[in-house]
Amino acid sequence: MRTRTLLNLTLAATLVAAGSTAVFADQPAGTQSAQSDAQIAQKVIHEIRMYARYTIFDNVNVMVRDGEVNLTGQVSLPFKKGDMGRLAEHVAGVRSVTNQIEVLPTSLFDDRLRLQIARSIYRDPTLSRYAIEAIPPIHIIVDNGHVTLEGVVNNDLEKTVAGLRASQAGLSFGQVVNNLRVENPGKKS
């Protein structure tokens, strides 16, 4: 049973990869540069997400233009910045990498605050389904007690609940900046 499931997943991944390659191969020559950048960005993002030490306490953004990769965001430990840059350099099609990732200050207070906010957010019944993902989509950035939520949620309610849970984590650290993007925004009447 397990072997059959693994075989089905491998077959599905192969078909998806073959389909996406065929889509890009059929495009006119003038549009391949932009799509090539999109492909490079997807590969760099994949490498960063597969990095074993990438956590909900890190937030890395990738921009690609003419094969030149620009990394921005924040990481919680100093060695992660260099590792992310090296991961991006090894992706096929990358000409250069500009690593503008900010290293957050290491602080026991910030670490404790990160854990309390993560527990508060991911224990909430509305958001608990995100906790079972390999890399949950809500990233908690704490910089000297200042909290910012980054990432993506499904709807406006989840964005609001995440902001409330983060602000009610039990420590007085100021206002939470809620930069969560909503994947399926509600219709305005």
Buried (B, 14 or more C-beta within 10 A) or exposed (E): EEEEEEEEEEEEEEEEEEEEEEEEEEEEEEEEEEEBBEBBBBBBBEBBEEBEEBBBBBBBBBBBEEBBBBBBBBBBBEEBBEBBBEBBBEBEEBEEBEBEBEBBEEBEEBEEBBBBBBBBBBEBEBBEEBBEEEBBBBBBBBBEEBBBBBBBBBBEEBBBBBBBBBBEBEEEBEEBBBBBEBEEEEEEE
